[in-house]
Amino acid sequence: MSGLVVACAGGPRPSPVTPAEIPALKAQATQQPTNAQVRFRLAAALMAAGQCDSAVVVANAGQVLAPAEALGPMVIGGCQEKDGRYDLAFATYTDFANKYPEVRGVAAVRALAQFALRTQATQTAKLALARESTLTTLAPEPATVAVLPVTIAGDSSLQPLSRGLAELMLTDLAMVRSLRLLERIQVGALLDELKLGQSGRADASTAARVGRLLRAERMVQGVATITQNGPVRMSAAVVRGDGDVRTGAEANGTFKQLLDLEKQIVFGLATELGIQLTEAERQRILRQGPKNLAAFLAYSKGLEALDRGDYRGAAAAFAAAVRADPSFQSAVEQQQAAEAAPALQATPGDLTTALETVVQNPPPAEQAADGALRQATVDVSATVGDLTTQSGISSTVSNTTPESQGISSVIQASGIIRIIFRRP
């Protein structure tokens, strides 16, 4: 990372920042002590020169003057990445994006958070496997839960729901204050390192091994038999590191009731996990996530594209989800990050150019749902509440908040860094 933007939108594009500018920028900062943009550019130049300790100090000073300016966390997070602390960089980026979700440049910050998270997840997975003999003898972290991708049986065209349903269960369970939820991408990275197909991931012994590697006290392993024109059956089991398996919940209904069925599963899992939900927690869970099935299908497809590194495809899918459900905050944030990612990838040594590209020329989103997945959304407009009479689930609906979607707190144990969902 060698430079950051300092011009206002619509103004002339600044030249990439270079270490050669440091003397002049220092003089300018002395002459203009309240000019935050000068400090940010100086911080970027210092980072480019490999002087990250000084860069962070200067960037922090700039943030005091302009706390909502995206340049600050970019420099600070960039230096943390240079130091190999991708977990801290991820926290820096996401904390800023959650606090200032609509400022100029936040899409680029979200994209950097995605890059940092995936790099950290891959490194953690490799390290966990290298230390497996040691980790598996350690006690799990109390109240830590990880959710495996849901095994989808039935219509093969609906495989993206494997990630989507796991994500929904994860974010819903994160509404429970007493739980610590491992991030989905970290679980997925470990499964990728283990080179397991869907059948292997459905095995209870695999879930137990993954739990031991991640030092998660319990793993959630879900199965969903889904047909578009027939019944839908969902179940979830709770697996401990010692191999003990307990059926957590079951729910049956129709395809249009999928979102309501997922809520039933989560409430059943809470019971199996020994948690008595407060009314406030129940309501947060009910408000959490999409309110439109078509949006959820597109979102699931976006997660699938994101996991294979197809950021343009992911952006298109998330855009389709937002069109179907503008209140789906996670889809909005994922779309921002995915749209910004190609610009950051295209200019890895010049964030100045990348950020300006993101701000001034946001790429148009393409239609996301294609083939069978698009067909699956036809005439679907299910919302939370379809099963109110049958299940007793309240139909309270409200928009989610960036805070409820946030992922930022970090813990480190036995040399394995794990990123945990922030609880509300």
C-alpha angles and dihedrals in degrees: 000000000000109000150013135208121258104170126098119253111277093022128109115297111251121233117256110277115248136186088248089073095060098096093048093044092050090053091047092049090053091050093045106035094169096049104108094183092060090052092050092050090048089049090052092049091050090050090050088052091054093250096127097154090061092039092058092049091051093044091051089052089052091051091055087060097039111017094170094055112113093212093076099061090040092061094040093046091044091055091048089053091050087055090052094249099128090157091061091044090052090052091048093052097043095044089055094044092049092049096044105026097163106038124120111278097016091124090062090049090052090050091052088051090055092051092048093047094051093046091049092046093052093047091047092050093051091047092048092053092046090053097037095123090055099040096050091060093055124091115253121254108266118257092003114144131183126192120216121213108276115253108237116208123184121025106044091201088070096060092117086072087072089076096032096055092045089051092050093049090047096051092043093051088047087068087071107092096208095058130081110207123201115225116262095233092056091054090047093050091055092049089051091052089051087052094223126164123216093274091054092048090055092059114106093219089056091052090051091050092049089050092052092048092051092038088234113159093217138013125210113218116188134190125193126186103199132180122169096225101028141052124311120216122190130181137167132197130199113226124193125207091254090061097257109149125199125181106240107187147334132207132179131191143104133307092257089056094055096115092051091047090055090055090052090052092051093051089049091049091051089056092048090049088057095249124141104204119223117228089250091055092048091052093047090052092049092050093046122102137000124345095198126065095211088056091050093051091051091045091053090052088051092054090051091052091045092054092054092048097252098138096168092052090045092051091052092049094047090048089055089051091052092049090053094045116014090184092062096109097183090056090050092052094043090050091053093051096044093049092051096045099079092054091051091047092048093055105032093163098043118055089168092070093037095052093047090050090052094047100041103033112033107184118246112250118238127217106282108194113074138163116354093352091059090047089052091061096053112121090355115136101145116160134186106281101051089115098038094118095044100042105025090235113153116242094219109148130189138144119275119239131230088244093056090050095044127120114190121115115104133201131183124206131171092346093304114114114208129188114222130199111252110242118224 
